[in-house]
Each structure stands twice: as C-alpha cells, then as structure tokens.
Amino acid sequence: MGCHQIDKTRVGPPFAAVAERYVAGGQPMVNYLANSIRKGGRGRWGAVPMPAQPQVTEEEATALATWILSLASPAK
C-alpha cells in the first residue's frame, strides 16, 4: 500500500482504477496483472514506472491480481 491505495492516487493509480481498466478481459487479465506485479512496467499509467516485485511469488501475484480485479464496479 506504499504506492497504491484502493480508491485514491498515491504514487501509482488506485487499485479501483486498475480494476476498471482491466476487468473486462477476464482470466487473461489476471495473468497480465500478476505478470505486471512481478516484472514491473512503465508507460501504462503515466511517467512513473512500476518497479518489479520479484519477491512476490507467482501464486501471491495471482491472488493480488484477482483481488484487484474484484474491486471493479459491478456491471449494470
């Protein structure tokens, strides 16, 4: 939670905004987000890069990605 908050911008985008952007993709998006957590990224949300988190296991990254996507607003 040092770089992201659930509903407010900190260093990175809010988890809820990440969920809204990627929830429509289904399972491939879980894998995509899990990979982004472990390997980092740049340019998707502005100039500040997301550092890699290699200490996070694949299983932990998948659980985090699943939780993040669960924050998306329900479809109307």
Legacy VTK file of the C-alpha trace (Angstrom):
# vtk DataFile Version 3.0
C-alpha trace
ASCII
DATASET POLYDATA
POINTS 76 float
0.000 0.000 0.000
3.052 2.228 -0.183
2.480 3.059 -3.846
-1.213 2.268 -4.388
-4.388 2.901 -2.420
-7.775 1.354 -3.078
-9.595 4.495 -4.199
-7.038 7.332 -4.200
-3.983 8.073 -6.302
-0.739 7.815 -4.416
2.434 7.154 -6.418
0.569 4.774 -8.709
-3.069 4.635 -9.757
-5.775 3.499 -7.339
-6.437 -0.237 -7.388
-10.089 0.500 -8.242
-8.984 2.323 -11.423
-6.736 -0.590 -12.378
-9.692 -2.939 -11.885
-11.973 -0.798 -14.045
-9.415 -0.747 -16.858
-8.697 -4.478 -16.890
-11.761 -6.306 -15.552
-13.404 -6.821 -18.952
-10.536 -9.054 -20.036
-11.389 -11.951 -17.715
-8.780 -14.566 -16.831
-6.093 -13.340 -19.246
-6.139 -10.041 -17.353
-5.445 -11.843 -14.063
-2.329 -13.298 -15.663
-1.428 -9.938 -17.209
-1.697 -8.102 -13.890
0.148 -10.834 -11.997
2.968 -10.572 -14.520
2.994 -6.765 -14.169
3.255 -7.068 -10.395
6.268 -9.365 -10.614
8.052 -7.738 -13.575
7.003 -4.096 -13.225
6.093 -1.814 -16.074
6.207 1.667 -17.467
4.104 3.998 -19.550
0.699 2.419 -18.899
-0.338 4.961 -16.256
1.955 7.908 -16.917
5.603 8.709 -16.428
6.209 6.944 -13.101
7.298 3.330 -13.700
6.130 0.477 -11.516
9.157 -1.308 -10.084
9.368 -5.071 -10.350
8.391 -7.070 -7.259
10.339 -10.327 -7.799
9.975 -11.282 -4.123
6.262 -11.848 -4.770
5.642 -15.446 -5.825
3.535 -16.288 -8.869
0.792 -17.550 -6.555
0.849 -14.355 -4.484
0.822 -12.190 -7.611
-2.167 -14.118 -8.970
-4.008 -13.694 -5.664
-3.236 -9.953 -5.639
-4.352 -9.552 -9.264
-7.589 -11.433 -8.556
-8.271 -9.195 -5.558
-7.525 -6.020 -7.534
-9.936 -7.066 -10.297
-12.611 -7.789 -7.678
-12.662 -4.053 -6.901
-14.289 -3.192 -10.235
-17.810 -1.821 -10.112
-20.466 -4.425 -10.889
-21.755 -4.360 -14.475
-25.085 -2.594 -14.840
LINES 1 77
76 0 1 2 3 4 5 6 7 8 9 10 11 12 13 14 15 16 17 18 19 20 21 22 23 24 25 26 27 28 29 30 31 32 33 34 35 36 37 38 39 40 41 42 43 44 45 46 47 48 49 50 51 52 53 54 55 56 57 58 59 60 61 62 63 64 65 66 67 68 69 70 71 72 73 74 75
